[in-house]
């Protein structure tokens, strides 16, 4: 198979403790298990690497779980394996997710040395009581220390994850969270601001069912949501995706890849890949993965042309700039209006979509979600399925 | 056993020509047996044990056939559709004989076909035989393709030598409860029609006629013997015929006396004439018997009272168990009476009813307006005293069932143009997935697919999409549960 993915995702499924809202694949584990896991991961990377990937990587993302709970030598080992087996582009973006309180300057310096150049902190809130209600193990103070450590270690490209709609949150406390983070010195280059999703199977879902989850009402939620883009833009962060904001030029390249149909390889437990027109997922069973890290994946779907078109739309519309009609034509050889004209016109009429002239190429148009359309994105996107 | 005798009787009761034919057949059968035929043969007369001989003699004395050459008459008591053989008609032969090649005629429907096979019933299978004669119970296939040609209760006769009069058949029963049955997917209308026809084959009491609704499209108004019957038919349509159905609120048959002196039997609330044309209306009343342990007598009587019941009597059939008799309007028990009864008696109460007759009553039609548009499938007839209560509950229920739209949707309950209850479905403000990264794509796509699928199953009324569950949910309004 000819695999020409240009992004690699590495999943580290370990956490100190699982948060109440988390539906990612993660759990606590002892040192020995972690070491063995990295060994298996390196085996997988070796197999999929140089031999099979002909292009150079434009980004690597180490996510989790909490990758930073690993001793730094294990992360270094994984990174060495990436560098040994793949060609990393000169300006590749290499991100690691860290939770406040799990890193110190030494660890961060080790990251820096092995080629990691972007840090993503899962902070969520600057209020300790809100952090507690989410089941996070750190305080805001822990974050400040970790943030300073990252800056001292020489990181300039830093993301902070924030969360609205947290139980007990008010518009005032959210405003404070946003402003506090924007006023950090130096300020982070990127902010991801999500509203809480109560996912099935999480403790939060159970609490909601029992009526014990006191999340802000819809009015408040919308107020916070609209406040987010307003405040962040005042501080110079442009919204480029439904939940992502960045200083100009600091958009997360790795994630942009997901939304623009770039092929990627996901290594590690439960990681998802997309290449050769197919989506794959590695097994979520740790013993199965450890036993055979190379051959424990399954094919989720083979995308038909129609699937690809529909993904182009629903992923592309997540971006605030929208989709470029010429890009569609270039990729699929058909005019987007011939395929989705009915839906597009309907939503243009309902003012959920809007049209704008694209910067380039000349004569092409951008189709994007309107302000209101961003609130009702699913309603629009489902029509492209 | 009886089958053999009638068979041997027919041997003797036939005219010479037939007797010759049968002797021939008998010889053939014996040869067959020697050749190792796979099906079980009827034993020949000489092989019968002694007690069978005795029985045969008894039957002979009984003189089963008054007329030796009686023309064929056989009563259809059931039928079944087989994809290979067509309709398999289950009959009891009263007079005459039917065999392969006989040209038969259905007396009521007039359909005429040539018999392909006759046989008797074995344990879980059909056993072909040469002929069915008077007294025998068996089946006939005659490549009958249309199910409507074989009505249960109809008489099968010989087309060339028909009997003078059809058999009395079965007593036609009148449906008591009606409701609209619509395919969830409107393109399945033909399938629904076919399924109903097939069900009607062996359930003559099922009644249906085409009907259209603005909200639900093409469907059928079906009549049932009662609620259990309704439930069973609905369940069978869904399970055996793999149909998704939307049913409207069940309605009883009201008698509408019009000012011009005519009477209408109203089965569909939408057909109620203008109030100015109505002199008065009557509704069916049932005699209800409820058996319940004594602890729940109070709450059960309270329930009956709420449902406009008229107390008749109560007796203790044994210490601790009472039989309560009430007269209840049928339309009060067709919705959720049984559920309420069960929940108030912790499942101990049992309930039975039979129709008593019609009584004059103060009835009104309750209409539901969604976004100012009347939804005909949700209209129903209710006693004027409970109109407000029911209207309010329906609006509350619908409010939960109708998904948010991009605009605000008022839900109103009206009686004769006057709004008696109102709820509002607020406009949708937020419907967005906060996160969608590499590992989420497949899953989130499925989520959107589900959302889209859900939309497909909605019914468009004006600009509002109403889920099918909304039509069903209003059937269960009791808040006891």
Interface residues (C-beta under 8 A of the other chain):
Chain A: X9 X194 X195 X196 X197 X218 X219 X221 X222 X225 X242 X243 X255 X258 X259 X264 X266 X270 X271 X272 X273 X274 X279 X281 X300 X301 X310 X311 X314 X315 X318 X350 X352 X374 X375 X376 X377 X378 X379 X381 X382 X383 X385
Chain B: X406 X428 X429 X430 X431 X432 X433 X434 X435 X436 X437 X438 X439 X441 X442 X445 X447 X448 X449 X451 X452 X455
